[in-house]
Amino acid sequence: MTESYDGFLSVFRTRAAAKPNRIFAKFPDRAISFGNLDSMSSALAAWLAGRGVNAGDRVALMMRNSPASLALLFAIAKLDAVWVPVNVAARGDSLAYILEHSAPKLIVADDDAHDTVAASTAPERIASTIEAMTAMTVAHASPPFVGSANPDRPYAIMYTSGTTGRPKGVIVSHRMLRLSGEAVALISAARDGDVMFMWEPLFHIGGAQMIILPLIRDVELALVERFSASQFWTQVKATGASHIHFLGGILQILLKQPPGPFDRHHGVRVAWGGGCPRDVWRPFEERFGIPIRECYGMTECSSITTANLDATLGSVGRPVPWFDVTLRRADGSLVDGDEQGEIVVTTSQHGALTCGYLNNPDATAMALRDGAFHTGDLGSWDAAGNMYFHGRMSDSARVRGENVSAFEVESVAAKHPAVEDCAMIPVAAEIGEQDIKLFVKPKPGASIDPAELSAWLTPQLAPYQRPRYIAVIADFERTPSQRIMKHQLSRRIDGCWSRLDHKQSDQK
C-alpha cells in the first residue's frame, strides 16, 4: 500500500506559517521567502477576485519566470480557480486556438506580449504584468483564501507541446501536481539544503512541478529566465546549484559546447530528467562529473511515471510507488522478453492519472481505457525489470513495408561530430509509401555536407532507415521543454539534398 497524497496548498500554508523567513526561490535580482510568497499570493488572489475571477474560472498566464508569475500560481490555487499556462513564444493561430479552447476569464500577459495576445482575443480580458506586480504589493481587505478541500479538483489545463499536431488540454488536478513534485524528490534524491537550478519555464510541467519541492523538502529554487547553452554553467555556478534538470536535447547541446572553466567546477551533485540517449550518458558523466538520473513520464500521468534509481545505462527505470506499467501489443496482450510494446499506466493512488482532456471526449476515450492510460509511447523491459523508452508510436515512417522509428534514426545521426541536433520526419514518396527527410543543425563553428553525412550514416543504418533527403538548418522551433516542434518542419523536398540524385555506392 503506497502512501496517500492530497493537494499542495495546505502544505504551503502550513510551511509559510511555521517558517515564514525560509527562502522558497531566488531570482537573479531578489529572493522570495515563504512569508513573502504567502502575502504576495493572497494579495493577487484578492486582485483576481476583483477582476471577476471566481472559483472554477480559468486564468491564463502568458508570463516568463518572475516573482509575479510564481505568486500567481499560488494565488490561483487560493482562489480555487484554474490556471492555463501559455507559452510566451506562442503567436497567431496556435495562440488563438489555446485562448479560444480554454476560454479563460482573464489573461495575464507580460507587457511585451500584450499586442500579440490582443490580436487573438478581446482586449478587455487582458491584464498586464505591471498590474499584477502592483497588486501583489497592496494589502487588500478580503476574506482568507483557503482553496479547495478536494485535491482532485482541476488546478490547471496544461496544453501538450503539440510536436506533431494540435495541442490537447490536459486536466491537471491539485493532487497530480503534488505527486509530480513527490516524484521529483524521489528521482533527484533531493535533501535538505539543496538548490535546484531551474531554467524550465513555469508554464511547462517541467517547471510547474518544481513549486512543490520546497513544500516537501527544505530546498530552494534558483530560477533563470530561459535555457542558455553558452551561459548555463556560469549561471549554475553563480546560484550554488546542487541539481540540474534536463529534457529534450539539453544534454546533447551542453556536451557539444566548447570546454569551459566550470566543466568540473560547478558544485552540481545530480543531473536528473528525461531524454538522455544511451550514447550521451557516459560522455556527459565523464566530462562534467555528474551522475545521470533518468526518468520517463507524461503530463497526463502526474509528469513522472518511472525513475532510474540504480544508474542502469540507457534505462528509464521502474515505476514510482503509485504507478504500475505494462507493455502491450496492439491487440492488448502483454509483450514477451525484450519485445517493444505500448506503455500503459495504471495507478494505486486515486487521482494520479488525468481525468481527461478539456472538451475533447474522443482523445480522452482513446487514452483512458478500463482505468488505464495508454501513452502512445513504446517501451521494452530487460531481464531485471528495467524499462527502456523507444519513442512515440506515431513518430515513425513507413518505408518499403518497414516501420522506421524516428528515435532510432535520430539517435544515430546525433552522434555525428558536426551535428548539434536533428529531427526525422516522413515525406511523400514518388513510389511506395514514404521516404525519410532528416533535418540537421550544425554545432557552433561547424558545417555539414549532406553527402558526407549520408555516407557516414550508411554503415550504421539499415537501407530502409537511411534518409533520402537531408536539410541543413540554422535552428529548430522548440517547445518550452526544448523538444523540436516537428509539425513545423517543412515536408517540401524541392531545394534540399537528395540521396538518389547523387551517385553513391549505396543504391536504394
Buried (B, 14 or more C-beta within 10 A) or exposed (E): EEEEBBBBBBBBBEBBEEBBEBBBBBBEEEEBBBBBBBBBBBBBBBBBBEBEBEEEBBBBBBBBBBBBBBBBBBBBBBBBBBBBBBBBBBEEEBBBBBBEBBBBBBBBBBEEBBEBBBEBBEEEBBBBBEBBBEBBEEEBEEEEBEBBEBBBBBBBBBBBBBBEEBBBBBBBBBBBBBBBBBBBBBBBBBEEEBBBBBBBBBBBBBBBBBBBBBBBBBBBBBBBEEBEEEEBBBBBBBBBBBBBBBBBBBBBBBBBBEEEEBBEEBEBBBBBBBBBBEEBBEEBBEEBEBBBBBBBBBBBBBBBBBBBBEEBEBBBBBBBBBBEBBBBEEEEEEBEEEEBBBBBBBBEBEBBBBBBBBEBEEBBEEBBEEEBBBBBBBBBBEEEEBBBBBBBBEBBBBBBEEEBBBBBBBBBBBBBEBBBBBBBBBBEBEEEEBBBBBBBBBBEEEEBEBBEBBBBBBEEBEEBBBBBBBBBBEEBEBBBBBBBBBEEBBEEBEEBBBBEEEEEEEEE
